[in-house]
Amino acid sequence: MLDTVITNGLVVLKDEVARLDIGIAGGAVAKLERTIAEDSAVVLDAGGQIIIPGMIDVHVHLNEPGLGDWEGIPTGSSALAAGGCTTYFDMPLNCLPPTTTEEFLEMKKRLAKGRSVTDYAFWGGLVPGNLKDLADLAESGVIGYKAFMSAAGGKQEGAFREVDDITLFRGMEEIARLGKILALHAESEAMIGALADAKLRKGRTSAGDYLETRPPAAELEAVERALFYAEQTGCPLHFVHISTPAAVTAISKMKAAGLDVTLETCPHYLVMTEDALEEVGALAKCAPPLRSKEEQDGLWQAIASGELDMISSDHSPCPPELKESPNWFEIWGGISGAQHSVELMLSEGYCKRKIPLPALCRLLAANPARRFGLYPKKGEIRIGADADFAFIDFSKSYILERKHLYDRHRQSPYVGRRLDCRVTQTMVRGKTVYLRDSGIQDAGFGQWVSP
């Protein structure tokens, strides 16, 4: 017996878009047919909208526990739900304590229970001194591990720390033994640190100066070093927020040679360029930084060729005062983008660049689910999968205003941008958790998921 039937929608399947009814039972997709008649079911009329699988955002920072006025799970997950995301993976840093031990992971699980709008999973961390904790984290259900090859940014005592080369290598050996995945922020700290010190000694602290201290070569060097270590250890790798075509090419070459490696990029690298640091200001500062139009075009070419595996937001918020300084080296390096990954990718990728919807949905949902062990329960609209959907209205564009935002501090570099589509409804396991006209419907419906 069906609980709900969604009618009059265009459904994005694995390889096609089809006009189908969706029958939902027990939170999962039970039927996909031209017409479904079920007298006992609640009927939702999609009104001709596009129904896509809910985004799986594998890279967000929701800043709990320990950081007070920073983003939290209720507001961050609300923003994600309003943006058509149905599952997110929270990173182990930008919280105190960071998620580097089983004890700290269990703390985070307790904080999330009953407070997240959407489903969620957690990354563990690889930091100097916690090799002995990796097995316990795996046993407790982390998606994988995150490490930084450049400074991690936290200045507080006990904050997440970057790895040295021996920690990275030994960590890869252990992660390979555990059958898990290591996610890497790949930038060369030696290169970045030296360039930044030279700028600061001269008192040069502008946006342009900041850009020059994190060149594409810093990303490529770290990527190639990590790929070499992965060859030696057999450790599966996932590179986060890749910003340059050169790094994509290096990763793709090793993938073709048989290395177990994937990569993501982020909407900000695909819709903004380095010019935004002057045009938008501090809200556009991130690391790696925004790149040139040429680099951006290369990333879109990688999407078209299938070399990019997935899109994530890297939602990295902070209190507003940390985005206010004339010294660009002191400004917090993170973009608040959780709410608009889907709308940005469909507006730019589908409406403007004519990339097919199934291809974009693979980047947003199917590929993350397959890579991180959530498939076949999540990632596609298919019989037996969780009924995780976003309803997309392409009939009207809109201008993003600050009042539309759900994240805690409502600060986005995309405010003022015209978007060519809009998320009108989000469903998690058959439950509507967001409606455009009335907002969040169930603030604590989300559940923890593990691979």
Buried (B, 14 or more C-beta within 10 A) or exposed (E): EBBBBBBBBBBBBEEEBEEBBBBBBEBBBBBBEEEBEBEEBEBBEBEEBBBBBBBBBBBBBBBBBBBEEBBBBBBBBBBBBBBBBBBBBBBBBBBBBBBBBBEBBEBBBEBBBEBBBBBBBBBBBBBBEBBEBBBBBBEBBBBBBBBBBBBBBBEEEEBBBBBEEEBBBBBBBBBBBBEBBBBBBBBBBEBBEEBBEEBBEEEBBBBEBBBBBBBBEBBBBBBBBBBEBBEEBEBBBBBBBBBBBBBBBBBBEBBEEEBBBBBBBBBBBBBBBBEBBEEBBBBBBBBBBBBBEEBBEBBBEBBBEEBBBBBBBBBBBBBBEBBEEEEBBEBBBBBBBBBBBBBBBBBBBBBEEEBBBBBBBBBBBBBBBBBBBBBBBBBBBBEEBBBBBBBBBBEEEBEBEEEBBBBBBBBBBBBEBEBBBBBBBBBBBBBBBBBBEEEBBBBBBBBBBEB
